[in-house]
Amino acid sequence: MKAAEEALEAKQKIFMQNYPMILLYLYCMVAPCIS
């Protein structure tokens, strides 16, 4: 169980580091539809 929790924590850490890039990517996908 502990290993699974640590893996999840690592995934969350990676996600938080990449969050601005993910947000930017989503914005670039959606922006043409909005404007």
PyMOL commands that place a pseudoatom at each C-alpha (Angstrom):
pseudoatom trace, name=CA, resn=MET, resi=1, chain=A, elem=C, hetatm=0, pos=[0.000, 0.000, 0.000]
pseudoatom trace, name=CA, resn=LYS, resi=2, chain=A, elem=C, hetatm=0, pos=[2.848, 2.357, 0.870]
pseudoatom trace, name=CA, resn=ALA, resi=3, chain=A, elem=C, hetatm=0, pos=[4.481, 1.951, -2.532]
pseudoatom trace, name=CA, resn=ALA, resi=4, chain=A, elem=C, hetatm=0, pos=[1.227, 2.845, -4.287]
pseudoatom trace, name=CA, resn=GLU, resi=5, chain=A, elem=C, hetatm=0, pos=[0.892, 5.998, -2.197]
pseudoatom trace, name=CA, resn=GLU, resi=6, chain=A, elem=C, hetatm=0, pos=[4.461, 7.024, -2.995]
pseudoatom trace, name=CA, resn=ALA, resi=7, chain=A, elem=C, hetatm=0, pos=[3.868, 6.432, -6.710]
pseudoatom trace, name=CA, resn=LEU, resi=8, chain=A, elem=C, hetatm=0, pos=[0.736, 8.580, -6.574]
pseudoatom trace, name=CA, resn=GLU, resi=9, chain=A, elem=C, hetatm=0, pos=[2.644, 11.323, -4.767]
pseudoatom trace, name=CA, resn=ALA, resi=10, chain=A, elem=C, hetatm=0, pos=[5.385, 11.249, -7.405]
pseudoatom trace, name=CA, resn=LYS, resi=11, chain=A, elem=C, hetatm=0, pos=[2.770, 11.480, -10.165]
pseudoatom trace, name=CA, resn=GLN, resi=12, chain=A, elem=C, hetatm=0, pos=[1.164, 14.466, -8.462]
pseudoatom trace, name=CA, resn=LYS, resi=13, chain=A, elem=C, hetatm=0, pos=[4.561, 16.162, -8.110]
pseudoatom trace, name=CA, resn=ILE, resi=14, chain=A, elem=C, hetatm=0, pos=[5.287, 15.671, -11.825]
pseudoatom trace, name=CA, resn=PHE, resi=15, chain=A, elem=C, hetatm=0, pos=[1.787, 16.913, -12.686]
pseudoatom trace, name=CA, resn=MET, resi=16, chain=A, elem=C, hetatm=0, pos=[2.225, 20.067, -10.601]
pseudoatom trace, name=CA, resn=GLN, resi=17, chain=A, elem=C, hetatm=0, pos=[5.583, 20.772, -12.272]
pseudoatom trace, name=CA, resn=ASN, resi=18, chain=A, elem=C, hetatm=0, pos=[4.022, 20.377, -15.727]
pseudoatom trace, name=CA, resn=TYR, resi=19, chain=A, elem=C, hetatm=0, pos=[0.742, 22.101, -14.837]
pseudoatom trace, name=CA, resn=PRO, resi=20, chain=A, elem=C, hetatm=0, pos=[1.607, 25.463, -16.491]
pseudoatom trace, name=CA, resn=MET, resi=21, chain=A, elem=C, hetatm=0, pos=[2.573, 23.672, -19.716]
pseudoatom trace, name=CA, resn=ILE, resi=22, chain=A, elem=C, hetatm=0, pos=[-0.617, 21.592, -19.677]
pseudoatom trace, name=CA, resn=LEU, resi=23, chain=A, elem=C, hetatm=0, pos=[-2.667, 24.749, -19.096]
pseudoatom trace, name=CA, resn=LEU, resi=24, chain=A, elem=C, hetatm=0, pos=[-0.862, 26.562, -21.918]
pseudoatom trace, name=CA, resn=TYR, resi=25, chain=A, elem=C, hetatm=0, pos=[-1.405, 23.604, -24.249]
pseudoatom trace, name=CA, resn=LEU, resi=26, chain=A, elem=C, hetatm=0, pos=[-5.119, 23.451, -23.440]
pseudoatom trace, name=CA, resn=TYR, resi=27, chain=A, elem=C, hetatm=0, pos=[-5.406, 27.220, -23.928]
pseudoatom trace, name=CA, resn=CYS, resi=28, chain=A, elem=C, hetatm=0, pos=[-3.743, 27.000, -27.340]
pseudoatom trace, name=CA, resn=MET, resi=29, chain=A, elem=C, hetatm=0, pos=[-6.196, 24.240, -28.298]
pseudoatom trace, name=CA, resn=VAL, resi=30, chain=A, elem=C, hetatm=0, pos=[-9.247, 26.210, -27.127]
pseudoatom trace, name=CA, resn=ALA, resi=31, chain=A, elem=C, hetatm=0, pos=[-8.261, 29.792, -28.013]
pseudoatom trace, name=CA, resn=PRO, resi=32, chain=A, elem=C, hetatm=0, pos=[-8.995, 29.487, -31.782]
pseudoatom trace, name=CA, resn=CYS, resi=33, chain=A, elem=C, hetatm=0, pos=[-12.519, 28.301, -30.934]
pseudoatom trace, name=CA, resn=ILE, resi=34, chain=A, elem=C, hetatm=0, pos=[-13.139, 31.261, -28.619]
pseudoatom trace, name=CA, resn=SER, resi=35, chain=A, elem=C, hetatm=0, pos=[-11.801, 34.037, -30.839]
for i in range(1, 35): cmd.bond("trace and resi %d" % i, "trace and resi %d" % (i + 1))
show_as sticks, trace
zoom trace
